[in-house]
Amino acid sequence: MNREHQFNIWYWIAALLLILVFQGWWQSSTVTERIPYSRFLELLEQDRIAEVQVRPDSIIGRYREPIEGRSQFITTIVPEELTRRLERSTARYDGTIQNTFFATVLSWVLPALVFFGVWMFLFRHLAERQGFGGLMAVGKSRAKVYVEKDTGVTFDDVAGIDEAKAELREIVDFLKAPEKYGRLGARIPKGILLVGPPGTGKTLVARAVAGEAGVPFFSISGSEFVEMFVGVGAARVRDLFEQARKAAPCIIFIDELDALGRRRSAGALGGGHDEKEQTLNQLLTELDGFDPRDGIVLLAATNRPEILDPALLRAGRFDRQVVVDRPDKSGRAAILRVHLKKVKHAGLDVEQIAALTPGFSGAELANLVNEAAIQATRRGAEAVTMADVTAAIERIVAGLERKGRVLNPKEREAVAIHEMGHALAAASLPGADPVHKVSIIPRSIGALGYTMTRPTEDRFLITRRDLENRMVVLLAGRAAEELVLGEISTGAADDLARVTDIARQIVTRFGMHPSLGQAVLEPERQSFLGDGLPALTPRDYSETTAREVDVAVRDLIEQAYAHAKALLAKRRADLEAGTRLLLERETITPEDFPPLRQADAGEGGKPGTVESVVAAVDREKERT
């Protein structure tokens, strides 16, 4: 509600009050005369009063004959005792009645006004929180404008995505010196789409572009365009671009573009008048309508590019797509250096931490450094150490330790045998990631134990032998249980799921099985970036081929399981000795148990001996 409407309401209220006051005055002045009480007594003695109506505090009456043109009168009653005293004197006397007209009016007007004011106050706050901004402002854009000093982010604060930074530096150069690009007739891309998994720094790099260029930064989420009122989203798009034209040169950043630019439906089921589609149509129109030479650059970010409308991605709208992917090892090290500047640490080995965090995004690395600092603070340390970082990695990957979960001795032994089987298989197979730590402390995500490996490098190509070795390591836990205990448990459920997935990909995706040939039977599963949920794809091969696939997958798993059993049978002594040490300490490393070192990484190129392990167990028993 705007101020003009508010003034109109108050005018009507004031006019109504004036009418009521004027009406009361007119009636009292034209019909009824107010006389003193003493005059009333005189007229009563003179028998000039025809009739009276006695009220608790006043008397209303009518003259026998009009006096000075008045036929009615009103007077205020004076107490009888006081009247007798006043009659002995010559003074004129009268009573007064407190005027309750305004009190009566306020008794019902004031509560209504208070209720109306409270209602308007609450409605306005609710409307602002819901994005209405008042009924007359629903079409206004809620984009937050950041100027250079407000962003506080430059390319120096962004690490691990050097390729994306190089692409976006051209945007900064254009905004600073547009004549440089116009010299040869080139134009800057109208729109740049940042694509990548969640937490990789898409929003951060967009703000860094604005910070480097020193131009206004319009930031808005795609979901803020769509409201409950039809047409609001399109109005907000128009308003946003109108603000940008007035502030050019500037940058418009739309986060979570998939909320706004989802692929439009086709056919009768989708409909053609959906609010989101109207908003998208308006965005497409605005992208066609503005001239990039004006200095307006549109940046957008999404982690679901496969659901965007093709009309949005065509040349002339979003001309360029910049992939902001998870960083590699060197990128993770650069990101860690940025975040470690903010905490006190005891000379941490950044390269080692980067090796322990494959697949971590920038946001996850920032969280890792924060968790390590919290861990160091919790134990009262002066600086963050590598032990704190390792504990933080374990907490993020495996969950919080649940030392209160007490396993019975039989279950605890089975978990120790299972984890030691994984660790020894990883230490025995060539090319496998070296073991970093083995633990049987239960974790909050449901794991009763875990084996942490440390990749030596990032891998982009994997051979069939590497895949088969991974299967062997995953199945070694169950193989160890069967070898030592003579029975298997449900502890390998997750291992079996991962092994089955690897075996099926060997057969159906990579064409690595000789009986089925060099054919892709199941294409790569198209899924949203980072969600891990496969999309359902129809099967396009015969039942005979499907049976061959099932047989091939089963054979691969059986071969890997047999390999794991044979490998652990040769190292039965190491398996039992490592299990005893793990039961004693609950957590061990290759330094505690030399057989866990890689076969080509131990002293003299040989793994540790069983005798040294037995001695370590004995020393641990003596210490405890």
C-alpha positions in Angstrom: 0.0 0.0 0.0 1.6 3.4 -1.1 1.4 6.7 0.8 -1.3 8.1 -1.5 -3.7 5.4 -0.5 -2.8 5.8 3.2 -3.6 9.6 3.0 -7.0 8.9 1.4 -8.0 6.6 4.2 -7.1 9.2 6.9 -9.0 11.9 5.0 -12.1 9.7 5.2 -11.7 9.1 8.9 -11.2 12.8 9.7 -14.2 13.7 7.6 -16.4 11.2 9.4 -15.4 12.6 12.8 -16.1 16.2 11.7 -19.6 15.2 10.5 -20.4 13.6 13.9 -19.2 16.6 15.8 -21.1 19.0 13.6 -24.3 17.0 13.8 -24.2 17.0 17.6 -23.5 20.7 17.8 -26.3 21.5 15.3 -28.9 19.5 17.2 -28.0 21.0 20.5 -27.9 24.6 19.2 -31.0 24.6 17.1 -33.5 22.6 19.1 -32.4 22.5 22.8 -31.3 25.4 25.0 -28.9 24.7 27.9 -29.9 26.7 31.0 -28.4 26.9 34.5 -30.0 24.8 37.2 -30.9 27.9 39.2 -32.8 29.2 36.2 -34.6 25.9 35.9 -35.8 26.2 39.6 -37.0 29.8 38.9 -39.0 28.7 35.8 -40.4 25.7 37.8 -41.6 28.1 40.5 -43.2 30.3 37.9 -45.0 27.2 36.4 -43.5 27.9 32.9 -42.3 24.3 32.4 -44.7 21.9 30.8 -42.9 18.6 31.2 -39.5 17.2 32.2 -37.4 14.0 31.7 -35.1 13.3 34.6 -31.9 11.5 33.9 -29.2 10.5 36.4 -27.2 13.7 35.9 -29.4 16.0 33.8 -33.0 17.1 33.1 -34.5 17.6 29.7 -37.7 19.5 29.5 -40.2 21.5 27.4 -41.5 25.0 28.0 -45.2 25.8 28.1 -44.5 28.6 25.8 -41.3 29.1 23.7 -38.7 31.4 25.3 -36.5 33.3 22.9 -37.5 30.9 20.1 -36.6 27.8 22.1 -39.1 25.3 23.1 -36.8 22.7 24.8 -34.1 23.0 27.4 -31.5 20.9 29.2 -29.9 21.5 32.5 -27.5 19.7 34.8 -28.8 18.4 38.2 -27.1 19.9 41.3 -27.3 17.8 44.5 -30.3 18.7 46.7 -28.3 19.5 49.9 -26.1 21.9 47.9 -29.2 23.4 46.3 -30.7 24.4 49.6 -27.5 26.1 50.6 -27.2 27.9 47.3 -30.8 29.1 47.5 -30.0 31.1 50.6 -27.5 33.2 48.6 -28.0 35.3 45.5 -25.5 33.4 43.3 -26.5 31.7 40.2 -25.5 28.1 40.1 -25.4 25.2 37.7 -23.9 21.7 37.3 -21.5 20.4 34.7 -21.4 17.1 32.9 -18.1 15.7 31.7 -18.2 15.6 27.9 -17.9 11.9 27.0 -18.4 12.3 23.3 -14.8 12.0 22.3 -14.1 9.3 24.9 -17.0 7.3 23.5 -15.7 7.7 20.0 -12.2 6.9 20.9 -13.4 3.8 22.9 -14.2 2.1 19.6 -12.0 4.0 17.1 -8.7 3.7 19.0 -8.8 -0.1 19.3 -9.7 -0.4 15.6 -6.7 1.8 14.7 -4.3 -0.1 17.0 -5.5 -3.4 15.5 -5.2 -2.0 11.9 -1.7 -0.6 12.6 -0.4 -3.9 14.1 -1.9 -5.8 11.2 -0.2 -3.5 8.6 3.1 -3.8 10.5 3.0 -7.6 10.5 1.8 -7.8 6.9 4.6 -5.6 5.7 7.2 -7.6 7.4 5.8 -10.8 6.2 5.5 -9.4 2.7 9.1 -8.3 2.7 10.3 -11.7 3.9 8.2 -13.4 1.2 9.4 -11.1 -1.5 6.1 -9.2 -2.1 7.4 -5.8 -1.0 3.8 -4.6 -0.9 1.2 -5.2 -3.5 2.4 -2.3 -5.6 6.0 -3.6 -5.7 5.7 -7.3 -6.5 7.3 -6.7 -9.9 10.4 -5.0 -8.5 13.7 -6.9 -8.6 15.2 -8.0 -5.3 18.7 -8.2 -6.8 21.4 -7.2 -4.2 23.8 -4.6 -5.7 27.4 -5.1 -4.7 30.0 -2.5 -5.5 33.7 -3.2 -5.6 34.3 -2.5 -1.9 31.4 -4.8 -0.9 32.5 -7.9 -2.8 35.9 -8.0 -1.1 36.9 -10.8 -3.5 39.6 -10.8 -6.2 41.2 -13.4 -8.3 43.9 -13.8 -5.6 41.2 -15.2 -3.3 40.3 -17.9 -5.9 42.5 -20.9 -6.3 42.4 -24.3 -7.9 40.4 -23.2 -11.0 43.1 -21.5 -13.1 41.4 -22.3 -16.5 38.1 -20.7 -15.4 40.0 -17.7 -14.1 41.8 -17.3 -17.4 38.5 -17.4 -19.3 37.0 -14.7 -17.0 40.0 -12.4 -17.1 38.8 -11.4 -20.6 35.6 -10.2 -19.1 37.5 -8.0 -16.6 39.7 -6.6 -19.4 36.6 -5.8 -21.5 34.9 -4.0 -18.7 38.1 -2.0 -18.0 39.0 -1.2 -21.6 36.1 -2.0 -24.0 37.9 -0.1 -26.9 40.6 -2.7 -26.9 38.2 -5.4 -28.1 36.2 -3.1 -30.4 39.4 -2.2 -32.3 39.1 -5.3 -34.5 35.3 -5.6 -34.4 35.2 -8.3 -31.6 32.4 -8.2 -29.0 32.4 -9.7 -25.6 30.1 -12.7 -25.0 26.7 -11.7 -23.9 26.3 -14.4 -21.4 28.8 -16.7 -19.6 27.5 -19.9 -17.9 29.5 -21.3 -15.1 29.0 -25.1 -14.9 30.2 -27.4 -12.2 29.4 -29.5 -9.2 28.2 -27.8 -5.9 30.9 -26.2 -3.8 33.5 -25.7 -6.6 33.5 -21.9 -6.3 31.1 -20.7 -9.1 29.6 -17.8 -7.0 33.0 -16.9 -5.6 34.6 -16.5 -9.0 31.7 -14.4 -10.2 32.1 -12.0 -7.3 35.9 -12.0 -8.0 35.2 -10.8 -11.6 33.2 -7.9 -10.2 35.9 -7.2 -7.6 38.6 -7.2 -10.2 36.7 -5.0 -12.7 35.4 -2.6 -10.0 31.9 -2.4 -11.4 28.5 -2.8 -9.8 27.5 -6.4 -9.2 23.9 -7.4 -9.4 23.4 -10.8 -7.6 20.1 -12.7 -7.6 19.0 -16.3 -7.3 17.0 -17.9 -10.0 14.3 -18.9 -7.5 13.7 -15.3 -6.5 12.1 -14.5 -9.9 9.2 -16.8 -9.5 6.4 -15.9 -7.0 2.8 -16.8 -6.3 1.5 -14.0 -8.6 1.4 -14.7 -12.3 3.6 -12.3 -14.3 5.7 -11.3 -11.3 8.8 -13.2 -12.6 8.7 -11.5 -16.0 8.3 -8.1 -14.4 11.3 -8.7 -12.2 13.4 -9.8 -15.1 12.5 -6.5 -16.9 13.2 -4.5 -13.8 16.6 -6.2 -13.2 17.8 -5.4 -16.7 16.5 -1.9 -16.4 18.5 -1.3 -13.3 21.6 -2.8 -15.0 21.2 -0.4 -18.0 21.2 2.5 -15.6 24.3 1.3 -13.8 26.3 0.1 -16.8 29.0 -1.0 -17.0 28.0 -3.7 -14.6 27.7 -7.5 -14.0 24.5 -9.4 -13.6 24.9 -12.7 -11.8 22.1 -15.2 -11.6 22.8 -18.1 -9.3 21.0 -21.4 -9.6 19.9 -20.7 -13.2 18.2 -24.1 -13.4 15.4 -22.8 -11.1 14.6 -20.2 -13.8 15.8 -21.7 -17.1 14.4 -25.3 -16.9 13.6 -26.9 -20.2 10.1 -25.9 -21.3 7.5 -28.6 -21.7 6.2 -29.8 -25.0 2.7 -31.0 -25.8 -0.6 -30.7 -24.0 0.7 -32.0 -20.7 3.2 -29.2 -20.2 1.0 -26.3 -21.0 2.2 -23.0 -22.4 1.2 -20.5 -19.8 3.2 -21.6 -16.8 4.7 -18.8 -14.7 8.2 -20.2 -15.0 7.9 -20.3 -18.8 6.8 -16.7 -19.0 9.7 -15.7 -16.8 12.1 -17.7 -19.1 10.6 -16.1 -22.2 11.2 -12.7 -20.8 14.8 -13.5 -19.9 15.4 -14.8 -23.5 13.9 -11.5 -24.8 16.1 -9.4 -22.6 19.2 -11.4 -23.6 18.4 -10.6 -27.3 17.6 -7.0 -26.5 20.7 -5.6 -24.8 23.9 -4.7 -26.5 27.1 -6.0 -24.8 28.9 -2.9 -26.0 26.9 -1.1 -23.3 29.1 -2.8 -20.7 26.5 -5.3 -19.3 27.8 -8.8 -18.8 25.5 -11.6 -17.7 27.0 -14.4 -15.6 25.0 -17.4 -14.4 25.8 -20.6 -12.5 24.3 -24.0 -12.4 25.2 -27.5 -11.4 22.4 -29.0 -13.6 23.2 -27.9 -17.2 21.4 -30.9 -18.7 18.0 -29.6 -17.8 18.4 -26.1 -19.1 16.3 -25.0 -22.1 18.2 -25.2 -25.4 17.1 -21.8 -26.4 18.9 -20.4 -23.4 22.2 -22.0 -24.4 22.3 -21.1 -28.0 24.9 -18.7 -29.4 24.0 -15.1 -28.9 22.6 -15.7 -25.4 24.9 -17.7 -23.3 27.8 -17.7 -25.8 30.3 -19.4 -23.5 30.3 -22.2 -20.9 33.0 -22.3 -18.4 33.5 -25.5 -16.5 34.4 -25.0 -12.8 35.2 -28.6 -11.9 36.6 -30.2 -8.7 40.3 -29.3 -8.4 43.1 -31.7 -9.0 45.9 -32.3 -6.6 47.8 -29.1 -7.4 44.5 -27.2 -7.3 43.6 -28.6 -3.9 47.1 -27.6 -2.6 46.5 -24.0 -3.9 43.1 -23.9 -2.3 44.5 -25.2 1.0 47.2 -22.5 1.0 44.5 -19.8 0.7 42.5 -21.2 3.6 45.5 -22.1 5.9 46.5 -18.4 5.9 43.5 -17.8 8.2 44.5 -20.4 10.9 47.5 -21.0 13.0 49.2 -24.2 12.1 52.5 -26.0 12.8 53.9 -26.0 9.3 51.4 -28.4 7.7 52.5 -30.3 4.6 50.0 -29.0 2.1 50.9 -31.6 -0.5 50.2 -34.4 1.9 46.8 -33.0 2.8 46.0 -32.6 -0.9 46.9 -36.2 -1.5 44.6 -37.3 1.2 41.6 -35.4 -0.2 40.9 -36.6 -3.7 37.6 -35.5 -5.0 37.1 -32.7 -2.5 35.6 -29.5 -3.8 36.7 -26.0 -2.7 33.9 -25.7 -0.2 34.8 -29.1 1.3 38.5 -28.1 1.6 37.4 -24.9 3.4 35.3 -27.0 5.7 38.2 -29.3 6.3 40.5 -26.5 7.4 37.8 -25.2 9.7 37.1 -28.6 11.2 40.8 -29.1 11.8 41.0 -25.8 13.6 38.0 -26.8 15.8 39.7 -30.1 16.6 42.9 -28.3 17.7 40.9 -25.8 19.8 38.9 -28.7 21.4 42.1 -30.3 22.6 43.6 -27.0 23.8 46.5 -26.9 21.3 48.4 -23.7 20.2 48.3 -24.6 16.5 46.7 -27.0 14.1 48.8 -30.1 13.4 48.6 -33.0 10.9 46.8 -35.1 13.4 44.0 -32.5 13.6 43.7 -32.5 9.8 43.6 -36.3 9.7 40.9 -36.3 12.3 38.9 -33.7 10.4 39.2 -35.8 7.1 37.9 -38.9 9.0 35.1 -36.9 10.4 34.0 -35.6 7.0 34.5 -38.9 5.1 33.4 -41.4 7.7 31.4 -39.4 10.2 31.8 -38.7 13.9 33.4 -41.4 16.2 30.9 -43.3 18.2 33.0 -44.7 21.0 29.8 -45.2 23.0 28.8 -48.0 20.6 30.2 -51.1 22.3 30.6 -54.2 20.1 30.7 -57.6 21.6 34.1 -59.3 21.3 33.0 -61.5 18.4 31.8 -58.6 16.3 34.8 -56.6 17.2 37.1 -59.4 16.0 35.2 -59.8 12.8 35.5 -56.1 12.1 39.2 -56.1 12.7 39.7 -59.2 10.4 37.6 -57.5 7.7 39.5 -54.2 7.8 42.9 -55.9 7.9 41.9 -57.9 4.8 41.2 -54.7 2.9 44.5 -53.2 4.1 46.7 -56.2 3.3 45.2 -56.6 -0.2 45.8 -52.9 -0.9 49.4 -53.2 0.3 50.0 -56.4 -1.8 48.6 -55.4 -5.2 50.8 -53.3 -7.6 49.3 -49.9 -8.5 46.9 -49.8 -5.5 46.7 -46.7 -3.4 49.0 -47.0 -0.3 47.3 -47.5 3.1 47.2 -44.5 5.4 45.3 -45.7 8.4 43.1 -48.6 9.5 40.6 -48.2 12.3 37.8 -50.3 14.0 36.3 -47.3 15.8 32.6 -47.1 14.8 31.5 -44.0 12.9 28.2 -42.1 12.8 27.4 -43.0 9.2 27.0 -46.7 10.2 30.5 -47.9 9.4 32.0 -50.2 12.1 35.5 -49.7 10.8 37.3 -48.3 7.8 40.6 -48.4 5.8 41.9 -45.1 4.6 44.2 -45.1 1.5 46.2 -42.2 0.2 46.4 -41.8 -3.6 49.8 -40.9 -4.9 48.5 -39.0 -7.9 45.3 -38.1 -9.7 44.3 -40.7 -12.4 42.4 -39.9 -15.5 42.7 -43.3 -17.3 42.2 -46.7 -15.6 43.2 -50.0 -17.1 41.3 -53.3 -16.7 44.0 -54.5 -14.4 43.5 -51.5 -12.1 39.7 -52.1 -12.0 40.2 -55.8 -11.2 42.6 -54.9 -8.4 40.0 -52.5 -6.9 37.6 -55.4 -6.9 40.1 -57.6 -5.2 40.7 -54.9 -2.5 36.9 -54.5 -1.9 36.3 -58.2 -1.7 39.3 -58.9 0.5 37.3 -58.0 3.7 34.8 -60.7 3.2 37.6 -63.1 2.0 39.4 -62.5 5.3 36.3 -63.3 7.3 35.8 -66.6 5.5 39.5 -67.5 5.7 39.9 -66.8 9.5 36.4 -67.3 10.9 35.0 -69.8 8.4 31.9 -67.8 7.8 30.8 -64.5 6.3 28.8 -61.6 7.7 26.7 -58.6 6.4 29.6 -56.2 6.9 30.5 -56.5 3.2 27.2 -55.2 1.9 28.6 -51.8 0.7 31.7 -53.5 -0.7 29.6 -55.9 -2.8 27.5 -53.1 -4.2 30.6 -51.2 -5.3 32.2 -54.4 -6.8 29.1 -55.2 -8.7 29.0 -51.7 -10.2 32.6 -51.9 -11.3 32.1 -55.4 -12.8 29.0 -54.2 -14.7 30.8 -51.1 -16.1 33.7 -53.4 -17.3 31.2 -55.4 -19.2 28.7 -52.9 -20.5 30.4 -49.6 -20.7 34.1 -50.1 -21.3 34.0 -53.1 -23.7 36.6 -54.9 -21.6 35.1 -58.4 -21.6 36.2 -60.7 -24.5 32.9 -62.7 -24.7 30.8 -59.6 -25.3 33.2 -57.8 -27.7 34.1 -54.1 -28.0 30.6 -52.8 -27.6 28.9 -50.3 -25.3 25.7 -52.0 -24.1 24.7 -49.3 -21.6 25.7 -45.7 -22.3 27.0 -43.4 -19.6 24.3 -42.7 -17.0 23.3 -39.1 -17.4 22.8 -37.7 -13.9 22.8 -34.3 -12.3 26.3 -33.0 -11.4 27.2 -34.1 -7.9 24.0 -35.9 -7.0 25.2 -39.4 -7.6 21.7 -40.6 -8.7 21.7 -42.5 -12.0 19.0 -41.8 -14.5 16.8 -44.6 -15.7 17.7 -45.7 -19.2 15.9 -48.3 -21.3 17.7 -51.5 -22.1 18.3 -51.9 -25.9 19.8 -55.4 -26.1 18.2 -58.8 -26.2 17.5 -61.2 -23.3 20.3 -63.5 -24.5 22.8 -60.7 -24.3 21.4 -59.7 -20.9 22.1 -63.2 -19.7 25.6 -63.1 -21.0 26.1 -59.8 -19.2 24.9 -61.3 -15.9 27.2 -64.3 -16.4 30.2 -62.1 -17.2 29.6 -59.9 -14.2 29.3 -62.9 -11.9 32.5 -64.5 -13.3 34.5 -61.3 -12.8 33.3 -61.1 -9.2 34.1 -64.7 -8.5 37.6 -64.4 -10.0 38.3 -61.3 -7.9 37.1 -63.1 -4.8 39.2 -66.1 -5.5 42.2 -63.8 -6.1 41.6 -62.1 -2.7 41.4 -65.4 -0.9 44.6 -66.7 -2.5 46.4 -63.5 -1.7 45.3 -63.5 2.0 46.1 -67.2 2.4 49.7 -66.5 1.5 49.8 -63.7 4.1 47.8 -65.5 6.7 50.4 -64.8 9.4 50.3 -61.0 8.6 46.5 -61.1 8.7 46.4 -62.6 12.1 49.2 -60.5 13.5 47.7 -57.3 12.1 44.3 -58.3 13.6 45.8 -58.7 17.1 47.5 -55.3 16.8 44.3 -53.7 15.6 42.3 -55.1 18.4 44.9 -53.8 20.9 45.2 -50.2 19.5 41.9 -49.8 17.5 43.8 -47.6 15.0 47.1 -48.4 13.3 49.2 -47.0 10.5 51.9 -48.5 8.3 54.5 -47.1 10.8 52.8 -49.3 13.5 52.5 -52.3 11.2 55.2 -52.5 8.5 53.4 -55.2 6.4 50.9 -52.5 5.4 53.5 -50.6 3.4 53.5 -51.1 -0.3 55.7 -54.0 -1.5 58.0 -51.6 -3.3 58.0 -48.9 -0.6 59.4 -50.7 2.5 63.0 -50.6 3.6 65.1 -52.3 1.0 62.0 -52.8 -1.2 60.5 -55.5 1.1 57.5 -55.3 3.3 57.9 -55.6 7.1 58.3 -59.1 8.6 55.8 -61.0 10.7 58.4 -61.2 13.5 58.6 -57.4 13.8 54.8 -57.3 14.0 54.6 -59.8 16.8 57.2 -57.9 18.7 55.2 -54.7 18.3 52.1 -56.5 19.7 54.1 -57.7 22.7 55.5 -54.2 23.3 51.9 -52.8 23.2 50.7 -55.4 25.7 53.6 -54.5 28.1 52.8 -50.8 27.8 49.1 -51.3 28.6 
